[in-house]
Amino acid sequence: MIDYHIHTSRCGHADGKMIDYVKKAIECGIDEIGFNDHLPLNGDSGKVLGLAMGLEELPGYVKEVKQLRKLFPQIRIKLGVEADYTPESVSYTRELLNKYNFDYVVGSVHYIGEWAFDHPGEREKWDSKDVDLVYKDYFELLRKSARTSLFDIIGHCDLVKKFGDRPNNEISQDLEDTAKVFKECGVAIEINTSGLRKPVSEIYPSCDILNVYQKYDIPIVFGSDAHTPDDVGRDFDKAMLLAEQAGYKEFVTFDNRKKQCHRLDFSKPICC
């Protein structure tokens, strides 16, 4: 089992030492983890806003992951990063990513225009929005993010549902279009259990959406989106069940941004 979505306190909205995340993963019997804290935002305002690490912290983040690999040879520790996608940030993100040898990059959409739609401080803005249009814009941004070739994995790929807002109209065409783009671009998606800890109380993505991606043979990884050590591997029994129900037989891992397939073992107990 892997957990490819683990944050650190550097982002400003997570707690605990990196070593404690590793110890928790070992306790859970997880074979491989990936730290993927938030890449510094364009303009480097993320640290001030508590959204991402500052540019000056990125070298230390990379160094600490490498140190932990040496300290804990009994578990594979990958160097990942979660990079926000906005149409305006592509050049900045590409330039910054090229400076480091990441094992994988998770691309995430948190913004529609200037609106941080999943931020608790921006929640009230949903009341004045056309929810159907928000969903349409969100999936269009997912497709655009995949087409940049910046990302290996698309993170929490229905994050737009976080506060429980649901579209009134059918979104099946958007899902099909998005699955086709993901397939064409060779990206994986994650089964992210953090949605169970949010108002929507549902894994990202939903079973219905995961079924569409499985139909197009989009690879999967697993992520807890841990912001405390206790979150590592959390609810992975439910994530495995969801993968099985959707018909997945394999998951993927990354090393130096190269993908490798592995057989899913549904008989192995998950203790977290």
Secondary structure, 3 states (H helix, E strand, C coil): CEEEEECCHHHCCCCCCHHHHHHHHHHHCCCEEEECCECCCCCCCHHHHCCCCCHHHHHHHHHHHHHHHHHCCCCEEEEEEEEECCHHHHHHHHHHHCCCCCCEEEEECCEECCEECCCHHHHHHHHHCCHHHHHHHHHHHHHHHHHCCCCCEECCCCHHHCCCCCCCCCCHHHHHHHHHHHHHHCCEEEEEHHHHHCCCCCCECCHHHHHHHHHCCCCEEEECCECCHHHCCCCHHHHHHHHHHHCCCEEEEEECCEEEEEECCCCCCCCC
